[in-house]
Amino acid sequence: MKAEAHDLDDSRTTKPMMFLASKLLSFATQPIAWVLILLGLGLWLLPKQRAWGMRLGWAAFIVLFLVGWQLPVEAVLRRLETRYPVPDPSASLAGYAGMVVLGGALERAELWQRPGQVALNASAERMIAPIGLLKRNPDLRIIFTGGEGNLMLADLSESDRAKRFFDSVGIDPARVTYESRSRTTFDNAVFTAELPGVDQRAKWLLLTTCAHMPRSMGSFLKAGWNVTAFCVDYRAPEHASWSDVTDYSFTKGVEKWHYALHETIGYAAYWLAGRI
C-alpha cells in the first residue's frame, strides 16, 4: 500500500519553500528570539515613543525571566508525552517487521570529522534504545530515516552518521537499512515507505522522542504505515509536585520551551497542511 492510496501528494515533501518555512518555525519558537524582537522594537521606539519603548523593554525582561520557570513548560510537554503509553522494553516484539528510528539524535556533521568518534545530542535515547531492542529480539530489523535537516547540506548525511554509530557499537550491518533523502518528519514517512523490500502494511515500531511522537505517528499513519509508538527521551516528570514550583533553570527552561512550542505549533501546522 503506497502513500497515494491515502491522498498524499509526495511532491510536497521536497518543496523548498515548505522546508524553509519549517526552519523559520524553528527560529520563531525560540523564546530568546521573542526577547530579542521585543528588545529591538523597544530600543527602536524609545527615542520616538518613550513609554512604549519602556513597556516593550520590560516585556522582554519578563519573558526572559519566566522562561526559566520549568513548571508551566513541563505541563505542556507532559501533555505531548502522555499521548501514547510508556513502552515496556522487555515485552516480546514477535510479529513486528522491525522498527523505524527517526533521526534527530546526532550532532551536526562537522563534529563527526575526528576518526573513530561519534557525537550524539540531547536526544541520544533515539540511538541507544534500539541497541537493547535488537539484542533482545534477534529477528528485529531497523530502518533509520534521516537525510539533512539543516538548510545547508553536509558532507555526511544523518544516515551516514547513524551508520557510523551503529557500526561502532557492533550492530550487524545486515540488520539496518538507511533512508537518506528525507529532510522533514513527513518526508521520513513517505520516503521510508519507498525503500525496496519495505511493506508498510506489516507491523512496525516507530521510535522517536515522545514529545515528537504525536506529529510522527500522524505523519506515518497518513502515509499508510501500520505503526505502534515506542516513545523514548522523556523531557518532563510523569507527575507534577509542589517542589516543581521552585524548579528554576534558565538554560533548561529555554530549551524545553523551544521544544514544546516547536512540537505544538508543528503539529498544528501539519494538521492544517493535511499531513496528519
C-alpha positions in Angstrom: 0.0 0.0 0.0 1.7 3.2 -1.1 1.1 6.7 0.0 -1.0 7.6 -3.0 -3.8 5.5 -1.6 -4.1 8.0 1.3 -4.5 11.0 -1.0 -0.9 12.2 -0.4 0.9 14.5 -2.7 4.5 13.3 -2.3 5.9 16.3 -4.2 5.0 18.4 -1.2 7.8 16.7 0.8 10.6 18.3 -1.2 9.3 21.8 -1.9 12.0 24.3 -0.9 9.5 26.9 0.4 7.9 24.4 2.8 11.2 23.3 4.1 12.3 26.9 4.6 9.0 27.6 6.5 9.9 24.7 8.9 13.2 26.4 9.6 11.6 29.7 10.2 9.2 27.9 12.6 12.2 26.6 14.5 13.5 30.1 14.9 10.1 31.6 15.8 9.6 29.0 18.6 12.8 30.0 20.5 12.0 32.2 23.5 15.2 34.1 23.1 14.1 35.2 19.7 11.0 36.8 21.3 13.2 38.6 23.8 15.4 39.9 21.0 12.4 41.1 19.0 10.7 42.8 21.9 14.0 44.4 23.0 14.8 45.5 19.4 11.4 47.1 19.0 11.7 48.7 22.4 15.0 50.3 21.5 13.7 51.4 18.2 10.7 53.1 19.7 12.5 54.6 22.7 13.6 57.9 21.1 10.2 58.4 19.5 7.7 56.9 21.9 9.5 56.5 25.2 6.5 55.0 27.1 6.0 52.2 24.5 9.8 51.6 24.3 9.9 51.1 28.0 6.9 48.8 28.0 8.5 46.6 25.4 11.8 46.6 27.2 10.0 45.4 30.4 8.1 42.8 28.4 11.4 41.4 27.1 12.7 41.2 30.7 9.6 39.5 31.9 9.7 36.9 29.1 13.4 36.3 29.8 12.7 35.7 33.5 9.6 33.5 33.0 11.2 31.1 30.5 13.4 29.7 33.3 10.4 28.5 35.3 10.0 24.9 34.4 6.6 24.1 35.9 4.5 25.6 33.1 6.6 24.2 30.2 6.7 20.8 31.8 2.9 20.8 31.8 2.9 21.4 28.1 5.5 18.7 27.5 3.6 16.3 29.7 0.5 16.7 27.5 2.5 15.8 24.4 4.4 12.9 26.1 1.3 11.2 27.6 -0.5 10.8 24.2 1.0 7.2 24.0 1.7 4.7 26.7 5.2 4.2 28.2 6.7 1.2 26.3 7.8 -1.9 28.0 11.3 -2.6 26.6 11.2 -6.2 27.9 7.9 -7.1 26.1 8.0 -9.6 23.2 8.1 -8.0 19.8 7.3 -11.1 17.9 5.3 -10.3 14.8 6.9 -6.9 14.2 8.8 -6.5 11.0 11.1 -4.1 12.6 11.4 -0.6 14.0 11.6 2.7 12.2 14.0 5.0 14.0 13.7 8.7 13.3 16.8 10.9 13.0 17.4 13.9 15.3 19.8 12.4 17.8 23.0 13.1 16.0 25.1 16.2 16.2 25.9 18.2 13.1 28.3 16.6 10.6 31.3 18.9 11.4 31.5 17.2 14.8 32.0 13.8 13.2 35.2 14.6 11.5 37.5 13.1 14.2 38.4 9.5 13.3 36.6 6.9 15.4 34.4 9.4 17.3 30.6 9.7 17.3 28.6 12.7 18.5 25.1 12.4 20.0 22.9 15.2 21.2 20.3 15.5 24.0 18.0 13.0 22.1 20.6 10.2 22.3 18.0 7.8 23.6 16.7 7.5 20.0 20.0 5.8 19.1 20.7 3.9 22.4 17.2 2.3 22.9 17.3 0.3 19.6 20.5 -1.4 20.6 18.8 -3.2 23.5 15.8 -4.0 21.5 17.9 -5.6 18.8 19.8 -7.7 21.3 16.5 -9.0 23.0 14.8 -9.5 19.6 17.1 -11.3 17.2 14.6 -11.2 14.3 14.0 -7.5 14.5 15.5 -5.0 12.0 16.0 -1.3 11.9 15.2 1.3 9.3 16.9 4.6 10.2 15.4 7.5 8.4 17.2 10.9 8.2 18.8 12.9 5.5 19.8 16.5 6.3 17.6 18.7 8.5 19.7 21.8 8.2 19.4 24.4 5.5 22.8 23.7 4.1 23.6 20.1 3.0 26.5 18.5 4.8 29.1 16.1 3.5 27.8 13.4 5.9 24.0 12.9 5.8 22.4 11.9 9.1 22.1 8.4 7.8 25.8 8.3 7.1 26.4 9.4 10.7 23.9 6.8 12.0 25.7 4.0 10.2 28.9 5.1 11.8 27.3 4.9 15.2 25.6 1.5 14.8 28.7 0.0 13.3 30.8 1.4 16.2 28.5 -0.4 18.8 28.7 -3.7 16.9 25.2 -3.9 15.3 25.2 -6.3 12.4 25.0 -4.1 9.2 22.6 -6.6 7.6 20.0 -5.7 10.2 20.0 -1.9 9.4 18.6 -0.1 6.4 19.1 3.6 5.9 16.9 6.2 4.2 18.8 9.4 3.5 16.6 11.6 1.3 14.2 12.9 4.0 14.5 16.4 5.5 11.3 16.6 7.5 9.1 14.2 9.6 6.6 13.8 6.7 9.5 13.0 4.4 10.5 10.3 6.8 7.1 8.6 6.4 6.9 8.9 2.6 10.5 8.1 1.6 10.9 5.2 4.0 7.8 3.6 2.5 9.5 3.7 -0.9 12.6 1.7 0.2 12.9 -1.7 -1.6 11.6 -4.6 0.5 9.6 -2.4 2.9 5.9 -3.2 3.4 4.3 -0.5 5.5 1.3 -2.7 6.0 3.3 -5.0 8.2 3.6 -4.2 11.9 6.3 -1.7 12.7 7.5 0.1 15.8 8.0 3.8 15.4 10.8 5.1 17.7 11.3 8.8 18.4 11.3 11.4 21.2 8.0 11.1 23.0 7.0 14.8 22.6 7.7 14.4 18.9 5.6 11.2 18.7 2.1 12.8 18.0 3.4 14.5 14.9 5.4 11.4 13.8 2.5 9.0 14.3 0.2 11.3 12.5 2.5 11.5 9.5 3.2 7.8 9.3 -0.4 6.8 9.7 -1.3 9.3 6.9 1.3 7.7 4.7 -0.3 4.3 5.2 2.0 2.8 7.8 0.9 0.2 10.4 2.9 1.6 13.3 3.0 1.3 17.0 4.5 4.1 19.1 7.7 3.4 21.0 8.4 6.5 23.0 11.9 7.4 24.3 13.6 10.6 25.6 11.1 11.9 28.1 11.6 15.6 29.0 9.1 16.1 31.8 8.4 14.1 35.0 5.3 11.9 34.9 3.5 13.9 37.6 3.9 17.5 38.9 4.8 18.1 42.5 5.0 21.1 44.8 8.8 21.1 44.5 8.4 21.9 40.9 7.1 25.3 41.8 10.6 26.5 42.7 12.4 24.5 40.0 14.1 27.3 38.0 16.8 26.8 35.4 17.3 29.3 32.7 19.2 27.1 30.3 16.8 24.1 30.7 13.7 26.3 30.6 14.8 27.9 27.3 15.5 24.5 25.8 12.2 23.0 27.0 10.1 25.9 25.9 11.7 25.8 22.5 11.0 22.1 22.1 7.5 22.3 23.5 6.4 25.2 21.3 8.1 23.7 18.2 6.2 20.4 18.6 2.9 22.0 19.5 3.0 24.5 16.6 4.5 21.9 14.3 1.6 19.6 15.0 -0.9 22.3 14.2 0.9 23.2 11.0 1.0 19.6 9.9 -2.7 19.3 10.6 -3.5 22.5 8.6 -1.4 21.2 5.7 -3.1 17.8 5.7 0.0 15.9 6.6 -1.6 14.2 9.6 
